[in-house]
Amino acid sequence: MLKSKNYCIGKGNLACHEWIGLQAKVAESTDKSRLGVKGKIVDETKNLVVIETKQGEKRIPKREVKLMVKLGEEKVLLDCSKLLQRPEDRIKYFGGKKNG
């Protein structure tokens, strides 16, 4: 969980928050060559998550992966295939739902 005076990001509400800046690792993928890709999320579009790795930026299709995202000491499995929306639309959609 990431918590400050103004926000709290945890497993129940990660979908309605910004992902850029979070540490992530491809935990599951339909493309086995993507397994284990890890680094910092530096961009997100409707269909892609861009992860900055030691080897450069990797463009990861959301449709193909589940990401293990680090939130402080907690790790959360994020099924990106269920979140195929532009970030601003995803935040609006899930932000209005309890436990998004």
QUIZIJO-V836287 format. One line per field, one symbol per residue. ss: DSSP state (h for helix, s for strand, l for the rest). phi: phi as a letter, one per 40 degrees, with the letter a starting at -180 (. if undefined). psi: psi as a letter, one per 20 degrees, with the letter a starting at -180 (. if undefined). A space follows every 10 residues. Layout:
BEGIN
ss->???
phi->???
psi->???
END
This chain:
BEGIN
ss->lssllllssl lllhhhllll llsssssssl lhhhlllsss sssslllsss sssllsssss shhhssssss sllssssssh hhllllhhhh hhhhhlllll
phi->.bbacbaaba dcbccbbccc hccaaccaac bcccdgcaic cbaabdbbbb bcbcchcbcb cddcbbbcbc bgccbbcbcc ccbcacdccc ccccccbcfe
psi->pppahiropa gijhhkrpip iqpqpohqqi ohiipipqbp piqpagiqpp porhjappoo phhiqppopp nciqppponh ijlmqqghhg ggghhiqpk.
END
